[in-house]
């Protein structure tokens, strides 16, 4: 199994074991997971796969490719959490194999294995492959586009360059179909940065012939036009206008309350990509040689981080494309350490121990907080959070052991790896040092256990009462709507069907208009007072921070 020819099989097995189980263990989370799954479900309900919808109205924010993948999974497996998350789990396996083969191409099979295993054992990269959001799929397409344009640059003036250029355009086009023009923007800016550094600093030869540059652009346009162009022809430019307006709003305003400081994404990547982020710091610069894949990854990293730090709307996964170059740069640094090319520094040990120690303590403490919530409640000023903690979650009392064992294994692996490198330990001919497996494997195993045993309890605090309420009404001829706060849970978990009367999409109409079936509302306890005196509403019940009303 440790012979290089078996590495792809090993990574395939690791991906299956770590990414596929327990995808349906937890309800989808509001907003994004439920939003995207609902759009896929509505494709199945309406039979209209050409237009993305939410609440059976046009949804202008995203193109359809990811929803097609989710809808396909739902058609095969049924509508539910597992099917909604399966496309990303499969993309996770594909990403591990992609990293191996790209790494093997640029630095050899040992590097490819080191890179892929590192990504498997990084915090948020591992977690996001078990979610139902768009970005893991989007990121892989962009990365493949950059890899193929890199190969085209290496083959400048050769017959094969055009084929790689076309493949680059194909994958960038798929990224555009997944999340919109930002896919072309990220890939294009990365190429421009590399071109500027290579041409103006190093005086390097042209990266692409004019013919191949136009071929790449044409390939992107052809693939993207497979849907964007047909949508404009069929329904006019309204979609494009709405889509551009939405992108401008994200860039210029903190949309949906997601405003954060400029440095937000740097903190997210530092903590979320642990332990990769600590290894990558030293390699966040590169010589301006476009034949070195490191330059492309450094350029991609800074393009993502600067662009999304400028954007006013800041959400964790907006900078997730940076996780790909971070993983490469981390693997490059660790590979050089294990090859004796660079020295292990004290700050590297300190950074790994500090961030790893804090994460281990946090993971151990979360279950303890749940078990001793009554002692914590007097210090919480958020009325909704206090009410959430009233949920009757059953803790076994042993869950903290997961975090403690993780902390012990992680810190031991860090110390052993540092000692191994400092004593002249080298990368074995086959496989990886045991301390490397322990370092990355500890995080992967911890997340595997945490997502199956701890996260369901956390989800119960956060949204369990609301989701269960909708599930009890599933299949019934009723209306249900959230009021006072935005949610998509009522659409997916009620399995809402297209309304006969379009007015019933509006909460105001359901509150005061003539309704033809039982009507229910959910709001948060912090918003409930304004509805308690509404003569049209009867209090149904209150549960864990959520207040349920019924229309008279």
C-alpha positions as a Python dict, from the first residue, in 0.01 Angstrom:
ca = {
    (1, 'X'): (0, 0, 0),
    (2, 'X'): (295, 234, 59),
    (3, 'X'): (438, 185, -289),
    (4, 'X'): (373, 502, -493),
    (5, 'X'): (156, 316, -742),
    (6, 'X'): (-91, 249, -460),
    (7, 'X'): (-109, 610, -338),
    (8, 'X'): (-421, 695, -544),
    (9, 'X'): (-601, 389, -404),
    (10, 'X'): (-496, 485, -51),
    (11, 'X'): (-628, 839, -96),
    (12, 'X'): (-949, 709, -251),
    (13, 'X'): (-1007, 486, 53),
    (14, 'X'): (-926, 769, 294),
    (15, 'X'): (-1168, 996, 112),
    (16, 'X'): (-1446, 737, 122),
    (17, 'X'): (-1391, 667, 493),
    (18, 'X'): (-1367, 1028, 606),
    (19, 'X'): (-1600, 1214, 369),
    (20, 'X'): (-1894, 984, 294),
    (21, 'X'): (-2020, 863, 635),
    (22, 'X'): (-2267, 1064, 847),
    (23, 'X'): (-2351, 1324, 582),
    (24, 'X'): (-2715, 1300, 686),
    (25, 'X'): (-2650, 1291, 1060),
    (26, 'X'): (-2734, 1660, 1109),
    (27, 'X'): (-3002, 1883, 959),
    (28, 'X'): (-2889, 2130, 695),
    (29, 'X'): (-2791, 2463, 846),
    (30, 'X'): (-2959, 2796, 772),
    (31, 'X'): (-2891, 2988, 549),
    (32, 'X'): (-2664, 2860, 277),
    (33, 'X'): (-2698, 2484, 313),
    (34, 'X'): (-3077, 2495, 321),
    (35, 'X'): (-3097, 2767, 56),
    (36, 'X'): (-2896, 2567, -197),
    (37, 'X'): (-3064, 2234, -122),
    (38, 'X'): (-3404, 2399, -156),
    (39, 'X'): (-3313, 2537, -499),
    (40, 'X'): (-3216, 2185, -606),
    (41, 'X'): (-3539, 2041, -461),
    (42, 'X'): (-3747, 2299, -646),
    (43, 'X'): (-3582, 2189, -970),
    (44, 'X'): (-3717, 1840, -905),
    (45, 'X'): (-4062, 1968, -808),
    (46, 'X'): (-4105, 2196, -1108),
    (47, 'X'): (-3904, 2001, -1362),
    (48, 'X'): (-3741, 2333, -1457),
    (49, 'X'): (-3365, 2279, -1447),
    (50, 'X'): (-3283, 2585, -1655),
    (51, 'X'): (-3376, 2845, -1392),
    (52, 'X'): (-3260, 2858, -1031),
    (53, 'X'): (-3549, 2931, -794),
    (54, 'X'): (-3607, 2981, -424),
    (55, 'X'): (-3963, 2975, -290),
    (56, 'X'): (-4057, 2909, -655),
    (57, 'X'): (-3939, 3255, -760),
    (58, 'X'): (-3627, 3331, -967),
    (59, 'X'): (-3309, 3324, -756),
    (60, 'X'): (-3068, 3565, -920),
    (61, 'X'): (-2763, 3510, -700),
    (62, 'X'): (-2619, 3181, -832),
    (63, 'X'): (-2589, 2989, -1161),
    (64, 'X'): (-2723, 2631, -1170),
    (65, 'X'): (-2432, 2383, -1197),
    (66, 'X'): (-2403, 2296, -828),
    (67, 'X'): (-2780, 2270, -798),
    (68, 'X'): (-2782, 2029, -1090),
    (69, 'X'): (-2540, 1808, -898),
    (70, 'X'): (-2754, 1824, -585),
    (71, 'X'): (-3074, 1758, -780),
    (72, 'X'): (-2913, 1455, -943),
    (73, 'X'): (-2816, 1317, -602),
    (74, 'X'): (-3168, 1384, -471),
    (75, 'X'): (-3324, 1207, -765),
    (76, 'X'): (-3112, 898, -692),
    (77, 'X'): (-3111, 901, -310),
    (78, 'X'): (-3422, 1101, -227),
    (79, 'X'): (-3457, 1455, -96),
    (80, 'X'): (-3259, 1493, 224),
    (81, 'X'): (-2939, 1600, 394),
    (82, 'X'): (-2723, 1316, 261),
    (83, 'X'): (-2806, 1387, -101),
    (84, 'X'): (-2758, 1762, -52),
    (85, 'X'): (-2407, 1710, 84),
    (86, 'X'): (-2297, 1420, -134),
    (87, 'X'): (-2169, 1629, -431),
    (88, 'X'): (-1914, 1805, -210),
    (89, 'X'): (-1806, 1479, -47),
    (90, 'X'): (-1735, 1337, -392),
    (91, 'X'): (-1556, 1659, -484),
    (92, 'X'): (-1349, 1612, -169),
    (93, 'X'): (-1232, 1274, -291),
    (94, 'X'): (-1163, 1423, -634),
    (95, 'X'): (-965, 1705, -472),
    (96, 'X'): (-741, 1464, -281),
    (97, 'X'): (-667, 1275, -602),
    (98, 'X'): (-613, 1600, -793),
    (99, 'X'): (-361, 1720, -535),
    (100, 'X'): (-177, 1390, -558),
    (101, 'X'): (-152, 1387, -936),
    (102, 'X'): (-64, 1757, -964),
    (103, 'X'): (190, 1719, -683),
    (104, 'X'): (335, 1410, -847),
    (105, 'X'): (363, 1603, -1174),
    (106, 'X'): (553, 1899, -1025),
    (107, 'X'): (755, 1739, -741),
    (108, 'X'): (709, 1362, -736),
    (109, 'X'): (471, 1108, -577),
    (110, 'X'): (592, 1161, -219),
    (111, 'X'): (507, 1529, -245),
    (112, 'X'): (168, 1450, -394),
    (113, 'X'): (86, 1219, -104),
    (114, 'X'): (208, 1474, 150),
    (115, 'X'): (-6, 1746, -9),
    (116, 'X'): (-324, 1537, -26),
    (117, 'X'): (-292, 1397, 327),
    (118, 'X'): (-230, 1748, 459),
    (119, 'X'): (-554, 1871, 306),
    (120, 'X'): (-743, 1576, 449),
    (121, 'X'): (-611, 1669, 794),
    (122, 'X'): (-680, 2044, 786),
    (123, 'X'): (-967, 2185, 989),
    (124, 'X'): (-1206, 2382, 766),
    (125, 'X'): (-1104, 2216, 436),
    (126, 'X'): (-1205, 1880, 585),
    (127, 'X'): (-1525, 2021, 733),
    (128, 'X'): (-1644, 2194, 415),
    (129, 'X'): (-1636, 1875, 208),
    (130, 'X'): (-1913, 1748, 437),
    (131, 'X'): (-2140, 2047, 379),
    (132, 'X'): (-2392, 2142, 114),
    (133, 'X'): (-2246, 2479, 13),
    (134, 'X'): (-2113, 2568, -330),
    (135, 'X'): (-1753, 2663, -262),
    (136, 'X'): (-1571, 2324, -247),
    (137, 'X'): (-1693, 2243, -597),
    (138, 'X'): (-1629, 2596, -723),
    (139, 'X'): (-1275, 2596, -581),
    (140, 'X'): (-1176, 2270, -747),
    (141, 'X'): (-1280, 2399, -1090),
    (142, 'X'): (-1078, 2720, -1047),
    (143, 'X'): (-776, 2525, -927),
    (144, 'X'): (-790, 2291, -1226),
    (145, 'X'): (-818, 2591, -1456),
    (146, 'X'): (-501, 2740, -1308),
    (147, 'X'): (-318, 2405, -1321),
    (148, 'X'): (-390, 2365, -1691),
    (149, 'X'): (-290, 2721, -1779),
    (150, 'X'): (36, 2656, -1591),
    (151, 'X'): (92, 2348, -1808),
    (152, 'X'): (20, 2557, -2118),
    (153, 'X'): (280, 2814, -2009),
    (154, 'X'): (539, 2537, -1969),
    (155, 'X'): (463, 2427, -2326),
    (156, 'X'): (484, 2773, -2483),
    (157, 'X'): (533, 2740, -2858),
    (158, 'X'): (473, 2363, -2853),
    (159, 'X'): (186, 2175, -3014),
    (160, 'X'): (32, 2063, -2683),
    (161, 'X'): (-6, 2413, -2542),
    (162, 'X'): (-339, 2472, -2714),
    (163, 'X'): (-495, 2160, -2563),
    (164, 'X'): (-400, 2263, -2209),
    (165, 'X'): (-522, 2616, -2274),
    (166, 'X'): (-860, 2484, -2386),
    (167, 'X'): (-883, 2260, -2078),
    (168, 'X'): (-806, 2560, -1860),
    (169, 'X'): (-1088, 2754, -2022),
    (170, 'X'): (-1321, 2455, -1979),
    (171, 'X'): (-1269, 2437, -1602),
    (172, 'X'): (-1283, 2812, -1551),
    (173, 'X'): (-1607, 2808, -1749),
    (174, 'X'): (-1741, 2538, -1516),
    (175, 'X'): (-1644, 2759, -1220),
    (176, 'X'): (-1845, 3042, -1377),
    (177, 'X'): (-2142, 2806, -1414),
    (178, 'X'): (-2102, 2712, -1048),
    (179, 'X'): (-2079, 3052, -880),
    (180, 'X'): (-2067, 3318, -1146),
    (181, 'X'): (-1808, 3548, -1308),
    (182, 'X'): (-1602, 3562, -987),
    (183, 'X'): (-1456, 3231, -1106),
    (184, 'X'): (-1315, 3394, -1418),
    (185, 'X'): (-1208, 3696, -1212),
    (186, 'X'): (-998, 3489, -968),
    (187, 'X'): (-833, 3284, -1242),
    (188, 'X'): (-779, 3589, -1462),
    (189, 'X'): (-628, 3803, -1186),
    (190, 'X'): (-394, 3518, -1089),
    (191, 'X'): (-271, 3494, -1447),
    (192, 'X'): (-228, 3872, -1468),
    (193, 'X'): (-23, 3882, -1146),
    (194, 'X'): (204, 3603, -1271),
    (195, 'X'): (235, 3773, -1610),
    (196, 'X'): (328, 4108, -1452),
    (197, 'X'): (589, 3952, -1225),
    (198, 'X'): (735, 3736, -1501),
    (199, 'X'): (742, 3999, -1774),
    (200, 'X'): (817, 4319, -1585),
    (201, 'X'): (1039, 4187, -1306),
    (202, 'X'): (1212, 3886, -1458),
    (203, 'X'): (1184, 3989, -1826),
    (204, 'X'): (1055, 3640, -1900),
    (205, 'X'): (929, 3534, -2240),
    (206, 'X'): (555, 3567, -2316),
    (207, 'X'): (348, 3319, -2115),
    (208, 'X'): (97, 3240, -2390),
    (209, 'X'): (75, 3303, -2759),
    (210, 'X'): (-204, 3541, -2860),
    (211, 'X'): (-383, 3250, -3025),
    (212, 'X'): (-383, 3042, -2707),
    (213, 'X'): (-484, 3338, -2491),
    (214, 'X'): (-785, 3394, -2715),
    (215, 'X'): (-856, 3020, -2709),
    (216, 'X'): (-872, 3022, -2329),
    (217, 'X'): (-1110, 3318, -2326),
    (218, 'X'): (-1325, 3160, -2596),
    (219, 'X'): (-1345, 2831, -2405),
    (220, 'X'): (-1462, 3013, -2091),
    (221, 'X'): (-1726, 3202, -2288),
    (222, 'X'): (-1852, 2893, -2471),
    (223, 'X'): (-1890, 2688, -2152),
    (224, 'X'): (-2047, 2973, -1955),
    (225, 'X'): (-2280, 3059, -2243),
    (226, 'X'): (-2422, 2708, -2228),
    (227, 'X'): (-2643, 2851, -1955),
    (228, 'X'): (-2587, 3228, -1925),
    (229, 'X'): (-2635, 3281, -2297),
    (230, 'X'): (-2944, 3061, -2319),
    (231, 'X'): (-3093, 3231, -2012),
    (232, 'X'): (-3051, 3573, -2172),
    (233, 'X'): (-3195, 3453, -2505),
    (234, 'X'): (-3492, 3285, -2338),
    (235, 'X'): (-3579, 3533, -2062),
    (236, 'X'): (-3402, 3853, -2156),
    (237, 'X'): (-3124, 4037, -1974),
    (238, 'X'): (-3312, 4061, -1642),
    (239, 'X'): (-3114, 3776, -1485),
    (240, 'X'): (-2780, 3928, -1581),
    (241, 'X'): (-2885, 4271, -1453),
    (242, 'X'): (-3005, 4127, -1120),
    (243, 'X'): (-2695, 3910, -1090),
    (244, 'X'): (-2458, 4202, -1148),
    (245, 'X'): (-2655, 4417, -902),
    (246, 'X'): (-2621, 4145, -638),
    (247, 'X'): (-2245, 4112, -693),
    (248, 'X'): (-2201, 4489, -664),
    (249, 'X'): (-2400, 4485, -340),
    (250, 'X'): (-2176, 4214, -195),
    (251, 'X'): (-1867, 4411, -291),
    (252, 'X'): (-1980, 4751, -169),
    (253, 'X'): (-2199, 4680, 135),
    (254, 'X'): (-2191, 4433, 428),
    (255, 'X'): (-2483, 4235, 287),
    (256, 'X'): (-2705, 4040, 528),
    (257, 'X'): (-2515, 4170, 827),
    (258, 'X'): (-2190, 4000, 727),
    (259, 'X'): (-1965, 4299, 781),
    (260, 'X'): (-1623, 4221, 930),
    (261, 'X'): (-1287, 4402, 967),
    (262, 'X'): (-1033, 4402, 683),
    (263, 'X'): (-814, 4135, 846),
    (264, 'X'): (-1106, 3893, 895),
    (265, 'X'): (-1008, 3645, 624),
    (266, 'X'): (-646, 3630, 741),
    (267, 'X'): (-763, 3516, 1084),
    (268, 'X'): (-1006, 3269, 926),
    (269, 'X'): (-733, 3112, 712),
    (270, 'X'): (-478, 3107, 995),
    (271, 'X'): (-708, 2922, 1234),
    (272, 'X'): (-928, 2735, 987),
    (273, 'X'): (-645, 2589, 780),
    (274, 'X'): (-450, 2464, 1080),
    (275, 'X'): (-198, 2303, 1070),
    (276, 'X'): (-137, 2388, 703),
    (277, 'X'): (-150, 2763, 762),
    (278, 'X'): (142, 2755, 1007),
    (279, 'X'): (364, 2568, 760),
    (280, 'X'): (260, 2795, 472),
    (281, 'X'): (352, 3130, 632),
    (282, 'X'): (721, 3103, 548),
    (283, 'X'): (646, 3035, 181),
    (284, 'X'): (399, 3317, 107),
    (285, 'X'): (646, 3478, -132),
    (286, 'X'): (813, 3335, -443),
    (287, 'X'): (1064, 3413, -713),
    (288, 'X'): (899, 3558, -1028),
    (289, 'X'): (957, 3245, -1237),
    (290, 'X'): (633, 3122, -1400),
    (291, 'X'): (787, 2778, -1449),
    (292, 'X'): (775, 2731, -1071),
    (293, 'X'): (427, 2625, -959),
    (294, 'X'): (492, 2800, -630),
    (295, 'X'): (461, 3141, -798),
    (296, 'X'): (113, 3054, -926),
    (297, 'X'): (2, 2942, -581),
    (298, 'X'): (144, 3251, -412),
    (299, 'X'): (-29, 3471, -670),
    (300, 'X'): (-359, 3288, -621),
    (301, 'X'): (-334, 3319, -243),
    (302, 'X'): (-278, 3695, -246),
    (303, 'X'): (-542, 3756, -514),
    (304, 'X'): (-805, 3577, -303),
    (305, 'X'): (-702, 3733, 28),
    (306, 'X'): (-675, 4090, -98),
    (307, 'X'): (-990, 4077, -312),
    (308, 'X'): (-1214, 3934, -40),
    (309, 'X'): (-1063, 4156, 226),
    (310, 'X'): (-1171, 4455, 16),
    (311, 'X'): (-1520, 4312, -38),
    (312, 'X'): (-1752, 4449, 231),
    (313, 'X'): (-1951, 4126, 276),
    (314, 'X'): (-1727, 3879, 459),
    (315, 'X'): (-1823, 3516, 520),
    (316, 'X'): (-1586, 3231, 614),
    (317, 'X'): (-1609, 3045, 284),
    (318, 'X'): (-1556, 3351, 65),
    (319, 'X'): (-1180, 3308, 110),
    (320, 'X'): (-1192, 2927, 89),
    (321, 'X'): (-1015, 2935, -249),
    (322, 'X'): (-707, 3044, -52),
    (323, 'X'): (-706, 2706, 121),
    (324, 'X'): (-581, 2541, -200),
    (325, 'X'): (-260, 2746, -236),
    (326, 'X'): (-209, 2739, 142),
    (327, 'X'): (-214, 2358, 129),
    (328, 'X'): (42, 2354, -154),
    (329, 'X'): (274, 2602, 17),
    (330, 'X'): (248, 2407, 343),
    (331, 'X'): (332, 2084, 164),
    (332, 'X'): (622, 2256, -13),
    (333, 'X'): (763, 2382, 317),
    (334, 'X'): (722, 2049, 497),
    (335, 'X'): (865, 1863, 198),
    (336, 'X'): (1171, 2090, 201),
    (337, 'X'): (1208, 2033, 575),
    (338, 'X'): (1198, 1657, 527),
    (339, 'X'): (1445, 1680, 238),
    (340, 'X'): (1691, 1882, 447),
    (341, 'X'): (1666, 2192, 227),
    (342, 'X'): (1553, 2424, 507),
    (343, 'X'): (1583, 2421, 886),
    (344, 'X'): (1300, 2371, 1134),
    (345, 'X'): (1261, 2698, 1322),
    (346, 'X'): (1145, 2762, 1676),
    (347, 'X'): (863, 2989, 1560),
    (348, 'X'): (723, 2697, 1359),
    (349, 'X'): (707, 2482, 1671),
    (350, 'X'): (562, 2770, 1871),
    (351, 'X'): (296, 2846, 1609),
    (352, 'X'): (187, 2485, 1578),
    (353, 'X'): (173, 2437, 1956),
    (354, 'X'): (-8, 2766, 2018),
    (355, 'X'): (-282, 2737, 1757),
    (356, 'X'): (-313, 2360, 1798),
    (357, 'X'): (-334, 2393, 2174),
    (358, 'X'): (-608, 2655, 2153),
    (359, 'X'): (-810, 2446, 1907),
    (360, 'X'): (-775, 2133, 2119),
    (361, 'X'): (-887, 2318, 2431),
    (362, 'X'): (-1184, 2466, 2244),
    (363, 'X'): (-1295, 2128, 2108),
    (364, 'X'): (-1267, 1975, 2454),
    (365, 'X'): (-1449, 2267, 2618),
    (366, 'X'): (-1756, 2282, 2391),
    (367, 'X'): (-1921, 1965, 2528),
    (368, 'X'): (-1838, 2075, 2883),
    (369, 'X'): (-2017, 2405, 2819),
    (370, 'X'): (-2323, 2210, 2708),
    (371, 'X'): (-2316, 1991, 3016),
    (372, 'X'): (-2273, 2282, 3259),
    (373, 'X'): (-2480, 2539, 3074),
    (374, 'X'): (-2669, 2646, 3386),
    (375, 'X'): (-2348, 2786, 3530),
    (376, 'X'): (-2280, 2979, 3210),
    (377, 'X'): (-2626, 3124, 3146),
    (378, 'X'): (-2606, 3407, 3408),
    (379, 'X'): (-2311, 3555, 3215),
    (380, 'X'): (-2486, 3561, 2875),
    (381, 'X'): (-2667, 3881, 2777),
    (382, 'X'): (-2824, 3744, 2458),
    (383, 'X'): (-3185, 3644, 2531),
    (384, 'X'): (-3206, 3420, 2225),
    (385, 'X'): (-2881, 3238, 2311),
    (386, 'X'): (-2998, 3182, 2669),
    (387, 'X'): (-3323, 3035, 2541),
    (388, 'X'): (-3133, 2814, 2293),
    (389, 'X'): (-2940, 2664, 2582),
    (390, 'X'): (-3265, 2549, 2742),
    (391, 'X'): (-3288, 2272, 2482),
    (392, 'X'): (-3298, 1933, 2660),
    (393, 'X'): (-2984, 1799, 2493),
    (394, 'X'): (-2859, 1471, 2636),
    (395, 'X'): (-2485, 1466, 2696),
    (396, 'X'): (-2311, 1145, 2794),
    (397, 'X'): (-2051, 1324, 3003),
    (398, 'X'): (-1760, 1170, 2812),
    (399, 'X'): (-1765, 1385, 2496),
    (400, 'X'): (-1484, 1610, 2622),
    (401, 'X'): (-1251, 1310, 2588),
    (402, 'X'): (-1251, 1354, 2208),
    (403, 'X'): (-1096, 1700, 2237),
    (404, 'X'): (-852, 1598, 2511),
    (405, 'X'): (-725, 1294, 2319),
    (406, 'X'): (-697, 1507, 2006),
    (407, 'X'): (-498, 1768, 2197),
    (408, 'X'): (-262, 1506, 2338),
    (409, 'X'): (-203, 1331, 2005),
    (410, 'X'): (-165, 1660, 1818),
    (411, 'X'): (88, 1813, 2056),
    (412, 'X'): (284, 1488, 2071),
    (413, 'X'): (293, 1470, 1691),
    (414, 'X'): (417, 1830, 1665),
    (415, 'X'): (700, 1769, 1912),
    (416, 'X'): (795, 1438, 1749),
    (417, 'X'): (795, 1587, 1399),
    (418, 'X'): (1011, 1880, 1511),
    (419, 'X'): (1255, 1640, 1677),
    (420, 'X'): (1255, 1411, 1373),
    (421, 'X'): (1347, 1692, 1134),
    (422, 'X'): (1606, 1851, 1364),
    (423, 'X'): (1781, 1516, 1408),
    (424, 'X'): (1819, 1481, 1034),
    (425, 'X'): (1517, 1264, 965),
    (426, 'X'): (1428, 1251, 599),
    (427, 'X'): (1129, 1169, 385),
    (428, 'X'): (1124, 790, 341),
    (429, 'X'): (1136, 642, -6),
    (430, 'X'): (780, 515, 34),
    (431, 'X'): (509, 656, 260),
    (432, 'X'): (537, 937, 513),
    (433, 'X'): (695, 961, 860),
    (434, 'X'): (467, 844, 1140),
    (435, 'X'): (466, 1189, 1299),
    (436, 'X'): (323, 1338, 977),
    (437, 'X'): (43, 1081, 976),
    (438, 'X'): (-24, 1159, 1342),
    (439, 'X'): (-26, 1535, 1283),
    (440, 'X'): (-278, 1526, 1000),
    (441, 'X'): (-461, 1211, 1102),
    (442, 'X'): (-541, 1345, 1448),
    (443, 'X'): (-743, 1633, 1302),
    (444, 'X'): (-919, 1412, 1047),
    (445, 'X'): (-1021, 1153, 1309),
    (446, 'X'): (-1124, 1423, 1557),
    (447, 'X'): (-1352, 1589, 1300),
    (448, 'X'): (-1495, 1251, 1195),
    (449, 'X'): (-1597, 1184, 1555),
    (450, 'X'): (-1701, 1541, 1630),
    (451, 'X'): (-1932, 1571, 1331),
    (452, 'X'): (-2108, 1247, 1414),
    (453, 'X'): (-2128, 1277, 1794),
    (454, 'X'): (-2101, 1642, 1902),
    (455, 'X'): (-2235, 1856, 1617),
    (456, 'X'): (-2587, 1701, 1633),
    (457, 'X'): (-2615, 1828, 1990),
    (458, 'X'): (-2489, 2173, 1891),
    (459, 'X'): (-2740, 2184, 1604),
    (460, 'X'): (-3018, 2100, 1847),
    (461, 'X'): (-2936, 2414, 2045),
    (462, 'X'): (-2910, 2637, 1739),
    (463, 'X'): (-3209, 2538, 1524),
    (464, 'X'): (-3349, 2204, 1637),
    (465, 'X'): (-3684, 2336, 1764),
    (466, 'X'): (-3761, 2528, 1445),
    (467, 'X'): (-3665, 2247, 1209),
    (468, 'X'): (-3864, 1989, 1404),
    (469, 'X'): (-4170, 2214, 1396),
    (470, 'X'): (-4155, 2230, 1018),
    (471, 'X'): (-4098, 1856, 993),
    (472, 'X'): (-4415, 1789, 1194),
    (473, 'X'): (-4613, 1982, 930),
    (474, 'X'): (-4445, 1809, 637),
    (475, 'X'): (-4696, 1664, 393),
    (476, 'X'): (-4987, 1854, 547),
    (477, 'X'): (-5195, 2114, 364),
    (478, 'X'): (-5069, 2411, 567),
    (479, 'X'): (-4876, 2733, 534),
    (480, 'X'): (-4570, 2796, 752),
    (481, 'X'): (-4347, 3101, 748),
    (482, 'X'): (-4070, 3262, 952),
    (483, 'X'): (-4141, 3619, 1066),
    (484, 'X'): (-3908, 3871, 1222),
    (485, 'X'): (-3600, 3694, 1087),
    (486, 'X'): (-3485, 3542, 760),
    (487, 'X'): (-3485, 3166, 714),
    (488, 'X'): (-3511, 2906, 439),
    (489, 'X'): (-3587, 2614, 673),
    (490, 'X'): (-3964, 2638, 624),
    (491, 'X'): (-3922, 2580, 251),
    (492, 'X'): (-3704, 2271, 265),
    (493, 'X'): (-3829, 2100, 579),
    (494, 'X'): (-4196, 2165, 506),
    (495, 'X'): (-4131, 2035, 151),
    (496, 'X'): (-4327, 2334, 25),
    (497, 'X'): (-4504, 2300, -309),
    (498, 'X'): (-4563, 2577, -564),
    (499, 'X'): (-4830, 2813, -430),
    (500, 'X'): (-5166, 2833, -607),
    (501, 'X'): (-5199, 3194, -491),
    (502, 'X'): (-4869, 3384, -535),
    (503, 'X'): (-4966, 3616, -251),
    (504, 'X'): (-4907, 3334, -2),
    (505, 'X'): (-4534, 3373, -57),
    (506, 'X'): (-4554, 3695, 146),
    (507, 'X'): (-4560, 3681, 526),
    (508, 'X'): (-4771, 3999, 545),
    (509, 'X'): (-5048, 3838, 341),
    (510, 'X'): (-5039, 3524, 554),
    (511, 'X'): (-5061, 3740, 866),
    (512, 'X'): (-5364, 3943, 762),
    (513, 'X'): (-5505, 3821, 432),
    (514, 'X'): (-5769, 3558, 360),
    (515, 'X'): (-5598, 3218, 388),
    (516, 'X'): (-5746, 2885, 279),
    (517, 'X'): (-5561, 2649, 511),
    (518, 'X'): (-5407, 2635, 862),
    (519, 'X'): (-5124, 2888, 884),
    (520, 'X'): (-4829, 2884, 1124),
    (521, 'X'): (-4548, 3126, 1199),
    (522, 'X'): (-4213, 3099, 1378),
    (523, 'X'): (-4013, 3387, 1516),
    (524, 'X'): (-3725, 3428, 1759),
    (525, 'X'): (-3796, 3511, 2120),
    (526, 'X'): (-3622, 3845, 2072),
    (527, 'X'): (-3878, 3939, 1803),
    (528, 'X'): (-4186, 3776, 1952),
    (529, 'X'): (-4331, 4067, 2152),
    (530, 'X'): (-4441, 4255, 1841),
    (531, 'X'): (-4655, 3955, 1741),
    (532, 'X'): (-4799, 3853, 2078),
    (533, 'X'): (-5059, 4131, 2062),
    (534, 'X'): (-5152, 4068, 1699),
    (535, 'X'): (-5526, 3986, 1702),
    (536, 'X'): (-5483, 3745, 1411),
    (537, 'X'): (-5236, 3522, 1597),
    (538, 'X'): (-5269, 3263, 1870),
    (539, 'X'): (-4961, 3151, 2063),
    (540, 'X'): (-4898, 2786, 1979),
    (541, 'X'): (-4591, 2723, 2196),
    (542, 'X'): (-4241, 2842, 2284),
    (543, 'X'): (-3940, 2617, 2255),
    (544, 'X'): (-3569, 2685, 2300),
    (545, 'X'): (-3572, 3044, 2178),
    (546, 'X'): (-3835, 3001, 1908),
    (547, 'X'): (-4197, 3113, 1941),
    (548, 'X'): (-4464, 2942, 1731),
    (549, 'X'): (-4793, 3115, 1643),
    (550, 'X'): (-5105, 2994, 1465),
    (551, 'X'): (-5329, 3212, 1253),
    (552, 'X'): (-5684, 3252, 1388),
}
